[in-house]
């Protein structure tokens, strides 16, 4: 127990800082931002803040539409309200939003944090190529009464296009040529998705603003169309966002600007080795960290540096952590005290730097979306990184496309032979010298490469359900307690559009465990010579190739036909194999 209760010190934007020895460095960084007129120049859209390269400056200049999208979308509130009226009148009973990364994470967070409105439809977000998940979505309710949203900025992202084809053909079998009335598209102007949606007679095509990147699009049509259909009060969400826009305005002094202050903290502590941004959140607001994962990791994980978001890791005692963490506490303020206040107090008194952000109610997501976008843009400048590109994301996509082309040509993926098999586990690795005799010995040697300041990433190409989540959470605790390293968990392929950029473009501090398993059932993709099971295996194999090409420390473990049994066996091995520092 702490000797003193934890009481956050209030700053503008319900934000408080307990930074200990780093307080002075952050103050100096804020003074530099002030002298550089950073806020005014950002609002003036000056790309020189992030890059001196002329080609990149053009890309940055075309990526800053998020600065004023809340005001722009306020003018579309009536359109979104009428959309819900129309959909209800047409007899739809649920909405399935199909996208990946920036086109799906904001709707996922909104659906999980803000209660569905009285007139709103149940909203399911599909962002997994796991066949069991796709079949569950198909079986959950009649397809004729389901409205599908296909969301892709480029209109070429493989996953949502495969989702579209699968469910469009399924609805066609029920409704024939009128199947398009069950579909809505959200995409950029002139994208391939816009063209196909028009040809298929989609109910609506929402053309988003091309000067907004996917991970900065929460307050655009990508986030607000599904929100409106779920009966969420879009006007109130935008009102909270616009309040934060005002608080982060060009004329606000740097030390009073919540977004600039947070960005200065993130960037400054990142430069001092505190690059593991560890989120603690009251349960209601924990899903927000999923969106923050992509925003921070994909924006900053490049040029061998960056900020690694650590979400969903069970809070521990101060002794469980190294000296590479910055803690961010998303504190619900509806109650007088939070269960996490004790943990926050212990961390602060132990000298761990801590940022606390107060969230009064679910609609504060509007302010958080903008706060963190502004903070990420600021942190990128402090770190000397362009936060608006993602140079390594395409690499795994290209590998996947090449592997799938081989499937269509040869009928199967190129085989990979396991190094070791101990039922139900199979281990795949390159480079053990000398060869190891057991999976336990292999894991012992592999994890023995860990260094202070590293992190362990679990990359799970598995069905995302409660049992799997619990088993992986326990595995993270085992790894952290023995190694005192940060742990992350990503479900494939979602994390490929999120932390996947950091894995390959960030610092070489990751230890990667890729987990795969067999699928009991498959769902065939119309027009392809394979199903979603093969698609996902190609994504896993393509990312594995990319990590190996970058010289990352990566091990693949196949769990067999029963993922639960495989995870239980693996967790038991990790408890005994993991070396201590």
Buried (B, 14 or more C-beta within 10 A) or exposed (E): EBEEEBEBEEBBBBBBBBBEEBEEBBBEBBEBBBEEBBBEBBBEBBBEBBBEEEEBBEBBEBBBBBBBBBEBBBEBBEBBBEBBEEBBEEEBBBBBBBBBBBBBBBBBBBBBBBEBBEEBBBBBBBBBBBBBBBBBBBEEBEBBEBBBBBBBBEBEBBBBBBBBBBBBBBBBEEBEEEBBBBBBBBBBEEBEBBBBBEEBEBBBBBBBBBBBBBBBBBBBBBBBBBBBBBBBBBBBBBBBBBBBBEBBEBEBEBBBBBBBBBBBBBBBBBBBBBBBBBBBBBEBBBBBBBBBBBBBBBBBBBBEBBBBBBBBBEBBEEEEBBEBBBBBBBBBBEEEEBEBBBBBBBBBBEEBBBBBBBBEBBBBBBBBBBBBBBBBBBBBBBBEBBBBBBEBBEBBBEBBBEBBEBBEEEEEBEEEEBBBEBEBBBBBBEEBEEEBEEBBBBBBBBBEEBEEBBBBBBBBBBBBBEEBBEBBBBBBBBBBBBBBBBBBBBBBBBBBBBBBBBBBBBBEBBBBBBBBBBBEEBBBBEEBEBBBBBBBBBBBBBBBBBBBEBEBBBBBBBBBEBBBBBBBBBBEBBBEBBEEE
